[in-house]
Amino acid sequence: MLMPDPSTNVRSVFEPNLWKFSAALSARLQRGSHLILYGPRGSGKSTLLGAMRDDYRAQLIPCAISVKTSGLPGIVEALSRAYPEVDVKGLSRRWVRLRLHMTADRIFGVLLLDHTREITTAMIGFLRRLRGGIIGALLVVDIDSDFERERLRDWRRHALCVRMPLMSNRRLRHLLLSQWVTRSLPAIESKVARHIIRAARGRIGWLNECLRRLQMPDYWNDGHLHIGRLCTDTEIAIREGGCGPRMSRRSIRAHIGA
């Protein structure tokens, strides 16, 4: 049986390069660049965005996240949240965009556009007018299927694409075992831990959802874990976006090593 090491520090098990990766993204965004961050669902992209947003706000840099971005209205809505002092009530959509654009031209900000489903001509035109020191934009794209990979090739013409780094199996295993004892779960066999790590495929978000589900009695029977059902349900939740509550700010910062 594998017994977790209670002395394991959760912060110590994350890839040290992830903080450098986040800092490199932020540096480009603060120069007004527009980037596409892509990777499989559950790889930690949304968690990374949450941490970046907190950092920008701590620096008093206007920033907002669009949770699901499917068109120009989502971008404009995020922009209005980044600049809440701009009064856009009663204005037409054109005047809303113009007023927000003028504000962003005076006060630099950052847009974090999560779960981008499509990039329309209107989106491209609007973002181009914001490029070059007016506002930085990070579009986050989920890539799991051949269709999504092919679609990304078309989008590469409009922005630099950056792949979300995956976590090593060694660090995923350390995280799994340290969280196991934190959550007071029964000891597990080595083969069960290996099964979970293989199913995670380097995705920290997947593992976090799996750990959340491990606390549900549905997956246990007299101390025995239904590992197949657990991994299947975790994958479904990740694919459908039905994950549990987001991590606390403290946990997010532990993920990026801040």
C-alpha positions in Angstrom: 0.0 0.0 0.0 1.2 3.6 -0.7 1.1 5.9 2.2 1.4 9.6 1.4 4.2 11.6 2.9 2.5 14.3 5.1 5.6 16.4 5.0 5.2 16.9 1.2 4.6 20.6 0.5 2.0 21.0 -2.2 3.8 24.1 -3.5 7.0 22.1 -4.0 5.5 19.6 -6.4 4.6 21.9 -9.3 6.8 22.5 -12.3 9.2 25.4 -11.4 9.1 26.4 -15.1 5.4 27.2 -14.9 6.0 30.4 -13.0 8.6 31.4 -15.7 6.1 30.5 -18.4 3.4 32.7 -16.7 5.9 35.6 -16.4 6.9 35.3 -20.0 3.3 35.4 -21.1 2.6 38.5 -18.9 5.7 40.3 -20.3 4.4 39.9 -23.8 0.9 40.9 -22.9 2.1 44.0 -21.1 3.7 45.0 -24.4 0.3 44.9 -26.1 0.8 41.5 -27.7 -2.1 39.2 -28.6 -1.4 35.5 -28.0 -3.3 32.2 -28.3 -2.7 29.8 -25.4 -3.7 26.2 -26.4 -3.7 22.8 -24.8 -6.0 19.9 -23.8 -8.9 20.4 -21.5 -7.9 20.1 -17.8 -4.3 21.1 -18.4 -4.6 24.1 -16.0 -5.2 27.0 -18.5 -8.1 28.5 -16.6 -6.2 28.2 -13.3 -3.3 30.0 -14.8 -5.6 32.8 -16.1 -7.0 33.2 -12.6 -3.6 33.6 -11.1 -2.5 36.1 -13.8 -5.7 38.1 -13.3 -4.9 38.4 -9.5 -1.4 39.5 -10.3 -2.6 42.2 -12.7 -5.1 43.5 -10.2 -2.5 43.6 -7.5 -0.4 45.8 -9.8 -3.5 48.0 -10.5 -3.5 47.0 -14.2 -7.0 46.8 -15.6 -7.8 43.1 -16.4 -10.8 40.9 -16.9 -11.5 37.3 -17.8 -14.2 36.2 -20.3 -15.1 32.7 -19.0 -16.5 31.6 -22.4 -15.6 33.6 -25.5 -17.6 32.9 -28.7 -17.7 36.3 -30.4 -17.2 40.0 -30.3 -19.8 40.6 -27.6 -17.8 38.4 -25.2 -14.7 40.5 -25.8 -16.6 43.8 -25.3 -18.2 42.6 -22.1 -14.8 41.6 -20.7 -13.4 45.0 -21.8 -16.1 46.7 -19.9 -15.3 44.7 -16.8 -11.7 45.7 -17.1 -12.7 49.3 -17.1 -15.8 49.4 -14.8 -15.5 53.2 -14.4 -16.6 53.7 -18.1 -20.3 54.5 -18.2 -21.8 52.6 -21.2 -25.4 52.5 -20.1 -27.9 53.3 -22.9 -25.2 53.5 -25.6 -25.3 51.6 -28.9 -22.9 48.7 -29.3 -20.8 50.8 -31.6 -20.5 53.7 -29.1 -19.8 51.2 -26.3 -16.8 49.8 -28.3 -15.6 53.3 -29.1 -15.7 54.6 -25.6 -14.0 51.5 -24.2 -11.4 51.7 -26.9 -10.6 55.3 -26.1 -10.2 54.4 -22.4 -7.9 51.5 -23.2 -5.8 53.9 -25.3 -5.2 56.0 -22.3 -4.9 53.3 -19.6 -3.3 50.0 -20.6 -5.0 46.8 -19.7 -5.1 43.1 -20.3 -7.9 40.8 -21.6 -7.9 37.1 -20.7 -10.3 35.3 -23.1 -10.9 31.8 -21.8 -12.5 28.9 -23.8 -12.5 30.7 -27.1 -14.8 28.8 -29.4 -14.4 30.8 -32.6 -12.5 33.7 -34.0 -14.7 35.8 -36.2 -13.9 38.6 -38.6 -15.4 41.1 -36.3 -13.3 39.8 -33.4 -10.1 40.0 -35.5 -10.9 43.6 -36.6 -11.7 44.8 -33.1 -8.6 43.1 -31.5 -6.4 44.5 -34.2 -7.5 48.0 -33.3 -6.5 47.2 -29.7 -3.1 45.8 -30.6 0.2 47.6 -30.1 0.4 48.9 -26.6 -3.4 49.6 -26.2 -4.3 46.3 -24.6 -2.8 42.8 -24.4 -5.1 39.8 -25.1 -4.6 36.2 -24.3 -7.1 33.9 -26.1 -7.3 30.4 -24.5 -8.2 27.5 -26.8 -9.0 23.9 -25.9 -7.4 21.4 -28.2 -8.4 17.7 -28.0 -9.9 16.6 -31.3 -8.6 16.6 -34.9 -11.2 19.3 -35.7 -9.9 21.6 -33.0 -6.3 21.1 -34.1 -7.3 21.9 -37.7 -9.2 25.0 -36.6 -6.1 26.2 -34.6 -4.0 26.1 -37.8 -6.4 28.6 -39.4 -6.2 30.8 -36.3 -2.4 30.9 -36.3 -2.4 33.6 -38.9 -3.9 36.1 -36.4 -1.7 35.6 -33.3 1.3 33.8 -31.9 0.3 30.4 -30.5 1.8 29.1 -27.3 1.3 25.6 -25.9 0.3 25.2 -22.3 3.0 23.1 -20.6 2.0 19.8 -19.1 3.1 18.5 -15.7 5.5 15.6 -15.4 4.2 12.3 -14.0 6.6 12.5 -11.1 5.2 15.8 -9.9 1.6 14.7 -10.5 2.3 11.7 -8.3 3.7 13.8 -5.5 0.7 16.1 -5.7 -1.7 13.1 -5.7 -0.1 11.6 -2.6 0.3 14.9 -0.7 -3.4 15.7 -1.3 -4.4 12.2 -0.4 -3.3 12.7 3.2 -4.6 16.3 3.3 -8.0 15.0 2.4 -7.8 12.1 4.9 -8.4 9.4 2.2 -7.6 5.7 2.8 -4.2 4.4 1.8 -4.0 3.2 -1.9 -2.1 0.6 -3.8 0.8 1.6 -6.0 -1.1 0.4 -9.1 -4.1 2.6 -8.3 -1.9 5.7 -8.1 -0.2 4.7 -11.4 -3.6 4.3 -13.1 -4.7 7.8 -12.0 -1.4 9.4 -13.1 -1.6 7.7 -16.5 -5.2 8.9 -17.0 -4.2 12.5 -16.0 -1.7 12.6 -19.0 0.1 15.6 -17.5 -3.1 17.6 -16.9 -3.1 19.3 -13.5 -6.7 20.4 -13.9 -7.8 16.8 -14.5 -6.0 15.6 -11.4 -7.6 18.4 -9.3 -11.1 17.3 -10.5 -10.2 13.7 -9.7 -9.1 14.6 -6.2 -12.4 16.5 -5.7 -14.4 13.4 -6.7 -12.4 11.1 -4.5 -14.1 12.7 -1.5 -17.5 11.5 -2.9 -18.8 8.3 -1.4 -20.1 7.2 -4.8 -16.6 6.0 -5.8 -15.9 3.9 -2.7 -17.2 0.6 -1.4 -15.9 -0.7 1.9 -12.6 1.2 1.4 -12.3 -0.1 -2.2 -12.0 2.5 -4.9 -13.9 2.2 -8.2 -11.0 3.5 -10.2 -12.5 3.0 -13.7 -15.7 4.9 -12.8 -13.7 7.6 -11.1 -11.4 8.2 -14.1 -14.3 8.0 -16.6 -16.4 10.5 -14.7 -13.5 12.9 -14.3 -12.8 12.9 -18.0 -16.5 13.5 -18.7 -16.5 16.4 -16.3 -13.4 17.9 -17.8 -14.8 17.6 -21.4 -18.2 19.1 -20.5 -16.7 21.8 -18.3 -18.6 20.5 -15.3 -15.7 20.7 -12.8 -16.2 21.6 -9.2 -15.5 24.9 -7.6 -12.4 26.8 -8.6 -9.4 26.6 -6.3 -8.8 29.3 -3.7 -6.5 32.1 -4.4 -3.9 30.6 -2.2 -4.1 27.2 -4.0 -3.8 29.0 -7.4 -0.7 30.8 -6.3 0.8 27.5 -5.2 0.1 26.1 -8.7 2.2 28.8 -10.4 4.9 28.9 -7.7 4.3 32.6 -6.9 
